[in-house]
Amino acid sequence: MDDDRPASEALRYADAGVDIAAAERALDEAKDAIRATFTDRVLADVGSFGGLFRADGLGEEPVLVATADGVGTKVRIASAVGRFDTVGRDLVHHCIDDALVQGARPLFFLDYVGVGRLVPEHVAEVIRGLAAACRDHGVVLLGGETAEMPGVYPDDEFDLVGTLVGVVERAHVLDGSRVRPGDVLLGLASSGLHTNGYSLARRIVSERLGLDWNDPFPNDPAGRSVAEVLLEPHRCYLEPLEPLLREPWLHALAHVTGGGVPGNLPRALGGHGARVSRSAVPELPVFRELVRAGAVERDEAWRAFNMGVGMIAVVAPEAADDAVARLRRTGEDPFVMGEVVAGDPVVSWLD
Amino acid sequence: MDDDRPASEALRYADAGVDIAAAERALDEAKDAIRATFTDRVLADVGSFGGLFRADGLGEEPVLVATADGVGTKVRIASAVGRFDTVGRDLVHHCIDDALVQGARPLFFLDYVGVGRLVPEHVAEVIRGLAAACRDHGVVLLGGETAEMPGVYPDDEFDLVGTLVGVVERAHVLDGSRVRPGDVLLGLASSGLHTNGYSLARRIVSERLGLDWNDPFPNDPAGRSVAEVLLEPHRCYLEPLEPLLREPWLHALAHVTGGGVPGNLPRALGGHGARVSRSAVPELPVFRELVRAGAVERDEAWRAFNMGVGMIAVVAPEAADDAVARLRRTGEDPFVMGEVVAGDPVVSWLD
């Protein structure tokens, strides 16, 4: 921006920090990746006012499940290290998991990227990343918006927001009504922080550990950098769990996001409570190091982080062995982490 | 945040600038307004992992139309003057209009609010504003997310993102295929900037006019302040246009957003071009003042701003009189602003 110009000179839109051509360039670079997610249900090309999705034949009594989310301040690590290909996957996986816990398979996704200063290559990388994740899981990337917002965001910061719409047959909606005391809680491992607790994690890394993003993460078994450990993508649980969605013994699913196990598990239990053994959840090294370095109290840590469990399946006790066996065949290593109990919809810790 | 504490003290999530309770308080304050948008198609209460919407009986060959958008840097004016009840309406109206131009009536909406520092009262006001707009137009506010993102946003800034899903019968999709050379372009007035051109407008107001938000806007017929003129909500064209959506002579609709008339009209014309008379569009005082003070060149102004036309209906010439009469009965004052012409999908100016 040239601020030396005389005050009488004509102002152009670009002078105000908004480069329309840059947004178009970003979309152009991502178009092929977006089109690769299209199926015969899509009726309009990239760039329409709205995406068109044929909704006939979605089921006898189809129920749409819609969820909106972001990836939290994980985006700050992405911008700090200039790595833009993973956060889109985080967002898509997060939204798929949110729809999945109500019994839904995903149909389509829309994204929004807000930036302080639009660098077309970076935005295109974000969109290609989320398009690839959509394609991997059979989701149409139906639309989106990129907005250059000088002042709302600092120059090098951005936010990433997504909305996913899925569908479930009404009789198969998971709404907690099937949950009974005595049901078994089967945990599925997370891959790291997923998309929660990043403001705390970043503070621990910078203030307590005094580490830069490219330094090795302490005691990481794979020898990864701080950025690599913290940018590890949110897991998608669609493929292991979809085959179980119509089983009558699958009573509920809980996606462990902001608020951790105690903040999310009770939302799935139809008014019941849960007793959970924290030691039954396999410890991920990233949480051990963060909790130690931050001297984070145990209860606080379990609210800020997923602590190693990204998804919890609530199953009838007589089906627990079968559920474990079927999940193992998909490559999961589920762990029994507690049970549903009568009483208030809260989590009590066994240890 | 207390930064004098010894480095060995336990870190809490709130120390990192994220107050989970504040987000819950904001949602609590807006819950009644959200529930007031619910219909018997909604199957879950506020706070579920995903919103549930019954999709049976939406039509013979229903097509879902989905659109994601923000309101641009209009949010900066809202935060600068502490007025949070209008931007939600902007967003809902913008999204309804985007779905409308493909022939769709709106079904449900999801919002995302990203903030630097979460003030529950402010966020609740934003959400209540968008819930009220949803209710006014028969749209369910099906879900949403509020994220406190220290560093991604400066403390007092926020972004507001929405996704709307509507439905249209496949035979009635407006996709430009019915447009013919000779079709008449009927303009519907905008109420002001709607949601585009704000970075340029803010710069003109502060640098060229040297005005504060609460100063009177120059030559405003209603004597409004700068903030009042610039925060005037985006118009919703659903009610005047919905009765015309199934008329065979309604060939297309164009929503005039970012890029102005030349950036949006050609997207609706199925490959044809348009000849437009700029003097046929009634001048809104806000644009006259901004263009004069910023010495904005005419072509540049018509790309940065809607210049007084928020929606353009493309109608068969023999039905133009009937269309005008029917629109007038809804309180609109439509104006003939040009015609469709053969040739490249661009706008040429008659004057």
Contacts between the chains, C-beta under 8 A, distances in Angstrom:
chain1	res1	chain2	res2	distance
A	7	B	207	7.4
A	7	B	208	6.8
A	8	B	295	6.4
A	9	B	295	6.8
A	10	B	294	7.3
A	10	B	295	4.4
A	10	B	296	6.1
A	10	B	297	5.4
A	10	B	300	7.4
A	11	B	200	6.5
A	11	B	203	6.6
A	11	B	204	6.2
A	11	B	208	7.3
A	11	B	294	4.0
A	11	B	295	6.5
A	11	B	296	5.6
A	12	B	200	8.0
A	12	B	296	7.4
A	12	B	297	7.6
A	12	B	300	5.5
A	13	B	197	7.3
A	13	B	199	7.5
A	13	B	200	5.2
A	13	B	300	6.5
A	13	B	303	6.7
A	13	B	304	4.4
A	15	B	200	7.5
A	15	B	203	7.0
A	16	B	199	3.8
A	16	B	200	4.2
A	16	B	202	7.4
A	16	B	203	4.6
A	17	B	199	5.6
A	18	B	199	4.7
A	18	B	200	7.2
A	20	B	258	6.9
A	20	B	259	6.4
A	20	B	263	7.7
A	20	B	303	7.5
A	43	B	63	6.2
A	43	B	170	7.9
A	43	B	173	6.9
A	43	B	175	7.6
A	44	B	102	7.6
A	44	B	175	6.6
A	47	B	267	7.1
A	48	B	102	7.0
A	48	B	175	8.0
A	48	B	267	7.2
A	49	B	67	6.6
A	49	B	98	4.8
A	49	B	99	7.7
A	49	B	101	4.9
A	49	B	102	5.9
A	49	B	255	6.0
A	49	B	267	6.8
A	49	B	268	7.7
A	50	B	65	4.3
A	50	B	66	6.0
A	50	B	67	3.9
A	50	B	98	5.4
A	50	B	99	5.1
A	50	B	101	7.7
A	50	B	102	5.1
A	50	B	104	7.0
A	50	B	166	7.5
A	51	B	65	7.1
A	51	B	66	4.9
A	51	B	67	7.1
A	52	B	63	5.3
A	52	B	64	7.4
A	52	B	65	5.8
A	52	B	102	6.5
A	52	B	173	6.6
A	52	B	175	7.8
A	53	B	63	6.7
A	53	B	64	4.5
A	53	B	65	7.8
A	53	B	66	6.7
A	54	B	61	7.4
A	54	B	62	7.9
A	54	B	63	5.6
A	54	B	64	7.9
A	54	B	170	7.2
A	55	B	55	6.5
A	55	B	58	6.6
A	55	B	62	4.6
A	55	B	63	6.4
A	55	B	64	4.7
A	55	B	167	7.2
A	56	B	60	7.8
A	56	B	61	5.2
A	56	B	62	6.2
A	56	B	170	8.0
A	58	B	55	6.6
A	60	B	56	7.8
A	61	B	54	7.4
A	61	B	56	5.2
A	62	B	54	7.9
A	62	B	55	4.6
A	62	B	56	6.2
A	63	B	43	6.2
A	63	B	52	5.3
A	63	B	53	6.7
A	63	B	54	5.6
A	63	B	55	6.4
A	64	B	52	7.4
A	64	B	53	4.5
A	64	B	54	7.9
A	64	B	55	4.8
A	64	B	108	7.9
A	64	B	165	7.5
A	65	B	50	4.3
A	65	B	51	7.1
A	65	B	52	5.8
A	65	B	53	7.8
A	66	B	50	6.0
A	66	B	51	4.9
A	66	B	53	6.7
A	66	B	108	6.6
A	66	B	110	5.7
A	66	B	142	5.3
A	66	B	143	5.6
A	66	B	163	7.9
A	66	B	165	6.9
A	67	B	49	6.6
A	67	B	50	3.9
A	67	B	51	7.2
A	67	B	110	7.4
A	67	B	143	5.9
A	68	B	110	4.0
A	68	B	111	6.9
A	68	B	112	5.1
A	68	B	143	5.6
A	68	B	144	5.8
A	68	B	145	5.0
A	68	B	161	7.9
A	68	B	163	6.3
A	69	B	112	7.5
A	69	B	145	5.1
A	70	B	112	6.3
A	70	B	114	6.5
A	70	B	145	6.4
A	70	B	147	5.0
A	70	B	149	7.7
A	72	B	147	6.2
A	72	B	149	6.9
A	73	B	149	5.4
A	73	B	150	7.1
A	73	B	151	6.5
A	73	B	152	6.0
A	75	B	149	8.0
A	75	B	152	6.2
A	76	B	151	5.6
A	76	B	152	6.0
A	98	B	49	4.8
A	98	B	50	5.4
A	99	B	49	7.7
A	99	B	50	5.1
A	101	B	49	4.9
A	101	B	50	7.6
A	102	B	44	7.6
A	102	B	48	7.0
A	102	B	49	5.9
A	102	B	50	5.0
A	102	B	52	6.5
A	104	B	50	7.0
A	108	B	64	7.9
A	108	B	66	6.6
A	110	B	66	5.7
A	110	B	67	7.4
A	110	B	68	4.0
A	110	B	163	5.3
A	111	B	68	6.8
A	112	B	68	5.1
A	112	B	69	7.5
A	112	B	70	6.3
A	112	B	112	7.4
A	112	B	161	4.6
A	112	B	163	7.9
A	114	B	70	6.5
A	114	B	114	7.5
A	114	B	159	5.1
A	114	B	161	7.3
A	142	B	66	5.3
A	143	B	66	5.6
A	143	B	67	5.9
A	143	B	68	5.6
A	144	B	68	5.7
A	145	B	68	5.0
A	145	B	69	5.1
A	145	B	70	6.4
A	145	B	161	7.9
A	147	B	70	5.0
A	147	B	72	6.2
A	148	B	199	8.0
A	149	B	70	7.7
A	149	B	72	6.8
A	149	B	73	5.4
A	149	B	75	8.0
A	149	B	159	6.7
A	149	B	199	7.9
A	150	B	73	7.1
A	150	B	199	5.9
A	151	B	73	6.5
A	151	B	76	5.6
A	151	B	157	7.0
A	151	B	199	8.0
A	152	B	73	6.0
A	152	B	75	6.2
A	152	B	76	6.0
A	152	B	153	6.8
A	152	B	157	5.0
A	152	B	158	7.6
A	152	B	159	5.6
A	153	B	152	6.8
A	153	B	153	6.6
A	153	B	157	7.7
A	153	B	159	7.6
A	154	B	154	6.9
A	157	B	151	7.0
A	157	B	152	5.0
A	157	B	153	7.7
A	158	B	152	7.5
A	159	B	114	5.1
A	159	B	149	6.7
A	159	B	152	5.6
A	159	B	153	7.6
A	159	B	159	6.1
A	161	B	68	7.9
A	161	B	112	4.6
A	161	B	114	7.3
A	161	B	145	7.8
A	161	B	161	4.7
A	163	B	66	7.9
A	163	B	68	6.3
A	163	B	110	5.3
A	163	B	112	8.0
A	163	B	163	3.8
A	165	B	64	7.5
A	165	B	66	6.9
A	165	B	165	6.3
A	166	B	50	7.5
A	167	B	55	7.2
A	170	B	43	7.8
A	170	B	54	7.2
A	170	B	56	8.0
A	173	B	43	6.9
A	173	B	52	6.5
A	175	B	43	7.6
A	175	B	44	6.5
A	175	B	48	8.0
A	175	B	52	7.8
A	197	B	13	7.3
A	199	B	13	7.6
A	199	B	16	3.9
A	199	B	17	5.6
A	199	B	18	4.7
A	199	B	148	8.0
A	199	B	149	7.9
A	199	B	150	5.9
A	199	B	151	7.9
A	200	B	11	6.4
A	200	B	12	8.0
A	200	B	13	5.2
A	200	B	15	7.5
A	200	B	16	4.2
A	200	B	18	7.2
A	202	B	16	7.4
A	203	B	11	6.5
A	203	B	15	7.0
A	203	B	16	4.6
A	204	B	11	6.2
A	207	B	7	7.4
A	208	B	7	6.9
A	208	B	11	7.3
A	255	B	49	6.0
A	258	B	20	6.9
A	259	B	20	6.4
A	263	B	20	7.6
A	267	B	47	7.1
A	267	B	48	7.2
A	267	B	49	6.9
A	268	B	49	7.7
A	294	B	10	7.2
A	294	B	11	4.0
A	295	B	8	6.3
A	295	B	9	6.8
A	295	B	10	4.4
A	295	B	11	6.6
A	296	B	10	6.1
A	296	B	11	5.6
A	296	B	12	7.4
A	297	B	10	5.4
A	297	B	12	7.7
A	300	B	10	7.4
A	300	B	12	5.5
A	300	B	13	6.5
A	303	B	13	6.7
A	303	B	20	7.5
A	304	B	13	4.4
